[in-house]
Amino acid sequence: MPALSIQMPMLSEQMQQVLQVYNEGLALYKKRDFKTAAEKFKKALSIKKDDGPSQVYLERCEHYSAEPPPPDWDGVYVMKTK
């Protein structure tokens, strides 16, 4: 189920588009489909360049594409550096 599945009239059209694409990316991320999720986060960033959550998850997707998480991964990202 998407994190935000209702239309919110108080959000701009741009933010509604970003949220839709971001939620698609997040669902793929949770399914460990990091390559496809990264494409969704890139698309969200093409709509709104400074979308922080999309940038964070794009970086995590790139990390996990290079170094996949263990089989028992629960979706939690553990920071290696501060």
Backbone atoms as SQL, in Angstrom:
CREATE TABLE atoms (id INTEGER PRIMARY KEY, chain TEXT, resi INTEGER, resn TEXT, atom TEXT, x REAL, y REAL, z REAL);
INSERT INTO atoms VALUES
  (1, 'A', 1, 'MET', 'N', 0.848, -1.180, 0.000),
  (2, 'A', 1, 'MET', 'CA', 0.000, 0.000, 0.000),
  (3, 'A', 1, 'MET', 'C', 0.891, 1.240, 0.000),
  (4, 'A', 2, 'PRO', 'N', 0.657, 2.172, -0.872),
  (5, 'A', 2, 'PRO', 'CA', 1.479, 3.380, -0.923),
  (6, 'A', 2, 'PRO', 'C', 1.409, 4.154, 0.382),
  (7, 'A', 3, 'ALA', 'N', 2.502, 4.831, 0.688),
  (8, 'A', 3, 'ALA', 'CA', 2.548, 5.613, 1.916),
  (9, 'A', 3, 'ALA', 'C', 1.513, 6.735, 1.888),
  (10, 'A', 4, 'LEU', 'N', 1.252, 7.276, 0.711),
  (11, 'A', 4, 'LEU', 'CA', 0.273, 8.345, 0.573),
  (12, 'A', 4, 'LEU', 'C', -0.555, 8.037, -0.666),
  (13, 'A', 5, 'SER', 'N', -1.791, 7.625, -0.473),
  (14, 'A', 5, 'SER', 'CA', -2.578, 7.159, -1.613),
  (15, 'A', 5, 'SER', 'C', -3.773, 8.038, -1.935),
  (16, 'A', 6, 'ILE', 'N', -3.947, 9.137, -1.223),
  (17, 'A', 6, 'ILE', 'CA', -5.068, 10.015, -1.511),
  (18, 'A', 6, 'ILE', 'C', -4.576, 11.309, -2.142),
  (19, 'A', 7, 'GLN', 'N', -5.422, 11.918, -2.928),
  (20, 'A', 7, 'GLN', 'CA', -5.088, 13.218, -3.504),
  (21, 'A', 7, 'GLN', 'C', -5.218, 14.272, -2.410),
  (22, 'A', 8, 'MET', 'N', -4.220, 15.100, -2.294),
  (23, 'A', 8, 'MET', 'CA', -4.254, 16.137, -1.275),
  (24, 'A', 8, 'MET', 'C', -4.251, 17.488, -1.972),
  (25, 'A', 9, 'PRO', 'N', -5.403, 18.170, -1.995),
  (26, 'A', 9, 'PRO', 'CA', -5.518, 19.422, -2.737),
  (27, 'A', 9, 'PRO', 'C', -4.560, 20.503, -2.249),
  (28, 'A', 10, 'MET', 'N', -4.048, 20.382, -1.017),
  (29, 'A', 10, 'MET', 'CA', -3.139, 21.397, -0.522),
  (30, 'A', 10, 'MET', 'C', -1.738, 21.264, -1.123),
  (31, 'A', 11, 'LEU', 'N', -1.463, 20.148, -1.782),
  (32, 'A', 11, 'LEU', 'CA', -0.163, 19.953, -2.428),
  (33, 'A', 11, 'LEU', 'C', -0.222, 20.447, -3.868),
  (34, 'A', 12, 'SER', 'N', 0.877, 21.007, -4.312),
  (35, 'A', 12, 'SER', 'CA', 0.945, 21.449, -5.703),
  (36, 'A', 12, 'SER', 'C', 0.906, 20.240, -6.628),
  (37, 'A', 13, 'GLU', 'N', 0.584, 20.481, -7.872),
  (38, 'A', 13, 'GLU', 'CA', 0.578, 19.414, -8.876),
  (39, 'A', 13, 'GLU', 'C', 1.958, 18.763, -8.951),
  (40, 'A', 14, 'GLN', 'N', 2.987, 19.585, -8.879),
  (41, 'A', 14, 'GLN', 'CA', 4.364, 19.070, -8.930),
  (42, 'A', 14, 'GLN', 'C', 4.623, 18.099, -7.775),
  (43, 'A', 15, 'MET', 'N', 4.236, 18.477, -6.560),
  (44, 'A', 15, 'MET', 'CA', 4.471, 17.615, -5.406),
  (45, 'A', 15, 'MET', 'C', 3.627, 16.350, -5.463),
  (46, 'A', 16, 'GLN', 'N', 2.424, 16.439, -6.007),
  (47, 'A', 16, 'GLN', 'CA', 1.608, 15.236, -6.166),
  (48, 'A', 16, 'GLN', 'C', 2.293, 14.262, -7.110),
  (49, 'A', 17, 'GLN', 'N', 2.894, 14.778, -8.188),
  (50, 'A', 17, 'GLN', 'CA', 3.623, 13.925, -9.129),
  (51, 'A', 17, 'GLN', 'C', 4.841, 13.304, -8.463),
  (52, 'A', 18, 'VAL', 'N', 5.579, 14.116, -7.717),
  (53, 'A', 18, 'VAL', 'CA', 6.772, 13.611, -7.019),
  (54, 'A', 18, 'VAL', 'C', 6.374, 12.511, -6.045),
  (55, 'A', 19, 'LEU', 'N', 5.327, 12.730, -5.262),
  (56, 'A', 19, 'LEU', 'CA', 4.891, 11.729, -4.288),
  (57, 'A', 19, 'LEU', 'C', 4.476, 10.423, -4.949),
  (58, 'A', 20, 'GLN', 'N', 3.787, 10.522, -6.066),
  (59, 'A', 20, 'GLN', 'CA', 3.370, 9.301, -6.759),
  (60, 'A', 20, 'GLN', 'C', 4.587, 8.489, -7.205),
  (61, 'A', 21, 'VAL', 'N', 5.539, 9.151, -7.847),
  (62, 'A', 21, 'VAL', 'CA', 6.723, 8.455, -8.353),
  (63, 'A', 21, 'VAL', 'C', 7.589, 7.965, -7.189),
  (64, 'A', 22, 'TYR', 'N', 7.724, 8.792, -6.151),
  (65, 'A', 22, 'TYR', 'CA', 8.497, 8.409, -4.962),
  (66, 'A', 22, 'TYR', 'C', 7.910, 7.152, -4.326),
  (67, 'A', 23, 'ASN', 'N', 6.583, 7.111, -4.161),
  (68, 'A', 23, 'ASN', 'CA', 5.939, 5.936, -3.560),
  (69, 'A', 23, 'ASN', 'C', 6.162, 4.681, -4.395),
  (70, 'A', 24, 'GLU', 'N', 6.155, 4.831, -5.716),
  (71, 'A', 24, 'GLU', 'CA', 6.450, 3.691, -6.595),
  (72, 'A', 24, 'GLU', 'C', 7.878, 3.212, -6.351),
  (73, 'A', 25, 'GLY', 'N', 8.807, 4.155, -6.255),
  (74, 'A', 25, 'GLY', 'CA', 10.205, 3.813, -5.992),
  (75, 'A', 25, 'GLY', 'C', 10.378, 3.143, -4.640),
  (76, 'A', 26, 'LEU', 'N', 9.694, 3.657, -3.639),
  (77, 'A', 26, 'LEU', 'CA', 9.807, 3.094, -2.296),
  (78, 'A', 26, 'LEU', 'C', 9.305, 1.650, -2.261),
  (79, 'A', 27, 'ALA', 'N', 8.218, 1.378, -2.944),
  (80, 'A', 27, 'ALA', 'CA', 7.692, 0.012, -2.998),
  (81, 'A', 27, 'ALA', 'C', 8.701, -0.933, -3.657),
  (82, 'A', 28, 'LEU', 'N', 9.334, -0.473, -4.730),
  (83, 'A', 28, 'LEU', 'CA', 10.353, -1.290, -5.405),
  (84, 'A', 28, 'LEU', 'C', 11.574, -1.488, -4.516),
  (85, 'A', 29, 'TYR', 'N', 11.961, -0.447, -3.803),
  (86, 'A', 29, 'TYR', 'CA', 13.099, -0.519, -2.882),
  (87, 'A', 29, 'TYR', 'C', 12.843, -1.599, -1.830),
  (88, 'A', 30, 'LYS', 'N', 11.652, -1.604, -1.273),
  (89, 'A', 30, 'LYS', 'CA', 11.312, -2.581, -0.238),
  (90, 'A', 30, 'LYS', 'C', 11.288, -4.006, -0.791),
  (91, 'A', 31, 'LYS', 'N', 11.091, -4.135, -2.105),
  (92, 'A', 31, 'LYS', 'CA', 11.109, -5.450, -2.756),
  (93, 'A', 31, 'LYS', 'C', 12.516, -5.820, -3.224),
  (94, 'A', 32, 'ARG', 'N', 13.492, -4.960, -2.893),
  (95, 'A', 32, 'ARG', 'CA', 14.903, -5.173, -3.244),
  (96, 'A', 32, 'ARG', 'C', 15.169, -5.014, -4.741),
  (97, 'A', 33, 'ASP', 'N', 14.299, -4.347, -5.452),
  (98, 'A', 33, 'ASP', 'CA', 14.507, -4.070, -6.878),
  (99, 'A', 33, 'ASP', 'C', 15.164, -2.688, -6.975),
  (100, 'A', 34, 'PHE', 'N', 16.426, -2.635, -6.577),
  (101, 'A', 34, 'PHE', 'CA', 17.119, -1.365, -6.419),
  (102, 'A', 34, 'PHE', 'C', 17.352, -0.632, -7.741),
  (103, 'A', 35, 'LYS', 'N', 17.590, -1.369, -8.807),
  (104, 'A', 35, 'LYS', 'CA', 17.824, -0.723, -10.106),
  (105, 'A', 35, 'LYS', 'C', 16.568, 0.010, -10.584),
  (106, 'A', 36, 'THR', 'N', 15.423, -0.649, -10.541),
  (107, 'A', 36, 'THR', 'CA', 14.184, -0.029, -10.991),
  (108, 'A', 36, 'THR', 'C', 13.750, 1.074, -10.031),
  (109, 'A', 37, 'ALA', 'N', 13.969, 0.848, -8.731),
  (110, 'A', 37, 'ALA', 'CA', 13.641, 1.876, -7.737),
  (111, 'A', 37, 'ALA', 'C', 14.470, 3.132, -7.996),
  (112, 'A', 38, 'ALA', 'N', 15.747, 2.948, -8.312),
  (113, 'A', 38, 'ALA', 'CA', 16.625, 4.097, -8.588),
  (114, 'A', 38, 'ALA', 'C', 16.084, 4.917, -9.751),
  (115, 'A', 39, 'GLU', 'N', 15.557, 4.248, -10.763),
  (116, 'A', 39, 'GLU', 'CA', 14.991, 4.968, -11.906),
  (117, 'A', 39, 'GLU', 'C', 13.792, 5.816, -11.472),
  (118, 'A', 40, 'LYS', 'N', 12.980, 5.290, -10.577),
  (119, 'A', 40, 'LYS', 'CA', 11.828, 6.055, -10.073),
  (120, 'A', 40, 'LYS', 'C', 12.295, 7.278, -9.284),
  (121, 'A', 41, 'PHE', 'N', 13.317, 7.093, -8.444),
  (122, 'A', 41, 'PHE', 'CA', 13.810, 8.228, -7.662),
  (123, 'A', 41, 'PHE', 'C', 14.456, 9.272, -8.574),
  (124, 'A', 42, 'LYS', 'N', 15.126, 8.823, -9.639),
  (125, 'A', 42, 'LYS', 'CA', 15.683, 9.773, -10.623),
  (126, 'A', 42, 'LYS', 'C', 14.554, 10.542, -11.306),
  (127, 'A', 43, 'LYS', 'N', 13.467, 9.840, -11.603),
  (128, 'A', 43, 'LYS', 'CA', 12.329, 10.511, -12.239),
  (129, 'A', 43, 'LYS', 'C', 11.736, 11.555, -11.297),
  (130, 'A', 44, 'ALA', 'N', 11.604, 11.210, -10.010),
  (131, 'A', 44, 'ALA', 'CA', 11.095, 12.174, -9.029),
  (132, 'A', 44, 'ALA', 'C', 12.005, 13.398, -8.982),
  (133, 'A', 45, 'LEU', 'N', 13.316, 13.170, -9.032),
  (134, 'A', 45, 'LEU', 'CA', 14.269, 14.283, -9.002),
  (135, 'A', 45, 'LEU', 'C', 14.233, 15.100, -10.288),
  (136, 'A', 46, 'SER', 'N', 13.815, 14.500, -11.383),
  (137, 'A', 46, 'SER', 'CA', 13.688, 15.270, -12.621),
  (138, 'A', 46, 'SER', 'C', 12.476, 16.213, -12.538),
  (139, 'A', 47, 'ILE', 'N', 11.519, 15.855, -11.705),
  (140, 'A', 47, 'ILE', 'CA', 10.347, 16.703, -11.495),
  (141, 'A', 47, 'ILE', 'C', 10.668, 17.805, -10.491),
  (142, 'A', 48, 'LYS', 'N', 11.386, 17.427, -9.435),
  (143, 'A', 48, 'LYS', 'CA', 11.747, 18.385, -8.378),
  (144, 'A', 48, 'LYS', 'C', 13.180, 18.087, -7.955),
  (145, 'A', 49, 'LYS', 'N', 14.097, 18.887, -8.472),
  (146, 'A', 49, 'LYS', 'CA', 15.536, 18.633, -8.286),
  (147, 'A', 49, 'LYS', 'C', 15.976, 18.523, -6.835),
  (148, 'A', 50, 'ASP', 'N', 15.322, 19.244, -5.947),
  (149, 'A', 50, 'ASP', 'CA', 15.768, 19.277, -4.557),
  (150, 'A', 50, 'ASP', 'C', 14.927, 18.405, -3.626),
  (151, 'A', 51, 'ASP', 'N', 14.323, 17.350, -4.163),
  (152, 'A', 51, 'ASP', 'CA', 13.538, 16.459, -3.316),
  (153, 'A', 51, 'ASP', 'C', 14.476, 15.585, -2.480),
  (154, 'A', 52, 'GLY', 'N', 14.601, 15.930, -1.221),
  (155, 'A', 52, 'GLY', 'CA', 15.527, 15.253, -0.317),
  (156, 'A', 52, 'GLY', 'C', 15.293, 13.762, -0.169),
  (157, 'A', 53, 'PRO', 'N', 14.062, 13.319, 0.110),
  (158, 'A', 53, 'PRO', 'CA', 13.833, 11.885, 0.271),
  (159, 'A', 53, 'PRO', 'C', 14.200, 11.071, -0.981),
  (160, 'A', 54, 'SER', 'N', 13.879, 11.587, -2.150),
  (161, 'A', 54, 'SER', 'CA', 14.236, 10.871, -3.381),
  (162, 'A', 54, 'SER', 'C', 15.746, 10.778, -3.531),
  (163, 'A', 55, 'GLN', 'N', 16.458, 11.835, -3.171),
  (164, 'A', 55, 'GLN', 'CA', 17.917, 11.829, -3.258),
  (165, 'A', 55, 'GLN', 'C', 18.512, 10.797, -2.303),
  (166, 'A', 56, 'VAL', 'N', 17.992, 10.755, -1.078),
  (167, 'A', 56, 'VAL', 'CA', 18.489, 9.794, -0.089),
  (168, 'A', 56, 'VAL', 'C', 18.283, 8.360, -0.582),
  (169, 'A', 57, 'TYR', 'N', 17.081, 8.056, -1.060),
  (170, 'A', 57, 'TYR', 'CA', 16.810, 6.698, -1.508),
  (171, 'A', 57, 'TYR', 'C', 17.544, 6.351, -2.797),
  (172, 'A', 58, 'LEU', 'N', 17.788, 7.330, -3.645),
  (173, 'A', 58, 'LEU', 'CA', 18.592, 7.071, -4.834),
  (174, 'A', 58, 'LEU', 'C', 19.995, 6.642, -4.415),
  (175, 'A', 59, 'GLU', 'N', 20.581, 7.344, -3.464),
  (176, 'A', 59, 'GLU', 'CA', 21.922, 6.990, -2.978),
  (177, 'A', 59, 'GLU', 'C', 21.923, 5.592, -2.353),
  (178, 'A', 60, 'ARG', 'N', 20.880, 5.271, -1.604),
  (179, 'A', 60, 'ARG', 'CA', 20.794, 3.946, -0.989),
  (180, 'A', 60, 'ARG', 'C', 20.652, 2.857, -2.050),
  (181, 'A', 61, 'CYS', 'N', 19.874, 3.133, -3.089),
  (182, 'A', 61, 'CYS', 'CA', 19.727, 2.167, -4.186),
  (183, 'A', 61, 'CYS', 'C', 21.065, 1.926, -4.873),
  (184, 'A', 62, 'GLU', 'N', 21.802, 3.000, -5.106),
  (185, 'A', 62, 'GLU', 'CA', 23.118, 2.864, -5.742),
  (186, 'A', 62, 'GLU', 'C', 24.049, 2.040, -4.857),
  (187, 'A', 63, 'HIS', 'N', 23.995, 2.283, -3.549),
  (188, 'A', 63, 'HIS', 'CA', 24.826, 1.517, -2.608),
  (189, 'A', 63, 'HIS', 'C', 24.442, 0.040, -2.638),
  (190, 'A', 64, 'TYR', 'N', 23.145, -0.245, -2.526),
  (191, 'A', 64, 'TYR', 'CA', 22.700, -1.632, -2.487),
  (192, 'A', 64, 'TYR', 'C', 22.833, -2.339, -3.834),
  (193, 'A', 65, 'SER', 'N', 22.853, -1.603, -4.925),
  (194, 'A', 65, 'SER', 'CA', 23.094, -2.225, -6.228),
  (195, 'A', 65, 'SER', 'C', 24.533, -2.726, -6.292),
  (196, 'A', 66, 'ALA', 'N', 25.448, -1.961, -5.688),
  (197, 'A', 66, 'ALA', 'CA', 26.865, -2.338, -5.676),
  (198, 'A', 66, 'ALA', 'C', 27.158, -3.379, -4.595),
  (199, 'A', 67, 'GLU', 'N', 26.509, -3.229, -3.443),
  (200, 'A', 67, 'GLU', 'CA', 26.711, -4.133, -2.311),
  (201, 'A', 67, 'GLU', 'C', 25.347, -4.544, -1.763),
  (202, 'A', 68, 'PRO', 'N', 24.753, -5.599, -2.318),
  (203, 'A', 68, 'PRO', 'CA', 23.406, -6.003, -1.891),
  (204, 'A', 68, 'PRO', 'C', 23.340, -6.304, -0.394),
  (205, 'A', 69, 'PRO', 'N', 22.199, -6.012, 0.205),
  (206, 'A', 69, 'PRO', 'CA', 22.025, -6.326, 1.625),
  (207, 'A', 69, 'PRO', 'C', 21.923, -7.839, 1.829),
  (208, 'A', 70, 'PRO', 'N', 22.084, -8.293, 3.069),
  (209, 'A', 70, 'PRO', 'CA', 21.995, -9.734, 3.327),
  (210, 'A', 70, 'PRO', 'C', 20.580, -10.262, 3.051),
  (211, 'A', 71, 'PRO', 'N', 20.466, -11.558, 2.870),
  (212, 'A', 71, 'PRO', 'CA', 19.152, -12.156, 2.571),
  (213, 'A', 71, 'PRO', 'C', 18.075, -11.861, 3.619),
  (214, 'A', 72, 'ASP', 'N', 18.476, -11.679, 4.869),
  (215, 'A', 72, 'ASP', 'CA', 17.495, -11.422, 5.928),
  (216, 'A', 72, 'ASP', 'C', 17.254, -9.927, 6.160),
  (217, 'A', 73, 'TRP', 'N', 17.616, -9.103, 5.186),
  (218, 'A', 73, 'TRP', 'CA', 17.463, -7.648, 5.268),
  (219, 'A', 73, 'TRP', 'C', 16.018, -7.282, 5.557),
  (220, 'A', 74, 'ASP', 'N', 15.824, -6.387, 6.510),
  (221, 'A', 74, 'ASP', 'CA', 14.465, -5.990, 6.901),
  (222, 'A', 74, 'ASP', 'C', 14.075, -4.610, 6.388),
  (223, 'A', 75, 'GLY', 'N', 14.872, -4.059, 5.488),
  (224, 'A', 75, 'GLY', 'CA', 14.558, -2.755, 4.901),
  (225, 'A', 75, 'GLY', 'C', 15.223, -1.594, 5.599),
  (226, 'A', 76, 'VAL', 'N', 15.878, -1.863, 6.714),
  (227, 'A', 76, 'VAL', 'CA', 16.537, -0.804, 7.466),
  (228, 'A', 76, 'VAL', 'C', 17.914, -0.534, 6.873),
  (229, 'A', 77, 'TYR', 'N', 18.212, 0.745, 6.697),
  (230, 'A', 77, 'TYR', 'CA', 19.517, 1.152, 6.174),
  (231, 'A', 77, 'TYR', 'C', 20.405, 1.520, 7.361),
  (232, 'A', 78, 'VAL', 'N', 21.569, 0.912, 7.433),
  (233, 'A', 78, 'VAL', 'CA', 22.502, 1.203, 8.517),
  (234, 'A', 78, 'VAL', 'C', 23.602, 2.085, 7.962),
  (235, 'A', 79, 'MET', 'N', 23.705, 3.300, 8.523),
  (236, 'A', 79, 'MET', 'CA', 24.734, 4.235, 8.074),
  (237, 'A', 79, 'MET', 'C', 26.098, 3.745, 8.523),
  (238, 'A', 80, 'LYS', 'N', 27.077, 3.812, 7.624),
  (239, 'A', 80, 'LYS', 'CA', 28.428, 3.399, 7.927),
  (240, 'A', 80, 'LYS', 'C', 29.271, 4.548, 8.457),
  (241, 'A', 81, 'THR', 'N', 28.946, 5.783, 8.005),
  (242, 'A', 81, 'THR', 'CA', 29.672, 6.970, 8.457),
  (243, 'A', 81, 'THR', 'C', 28.680, 8.049, 8.802),
  (244, 'A', 82, 'LYS', 'N', 29.150, 9.032, 9.529),
  (245, 'A', 82, 'LYS', 'CA', 28.274, 10.140, 9.940),
  (246, 'A', 82, 'LYS', 'C', 28.463, 11.333, 9.052);
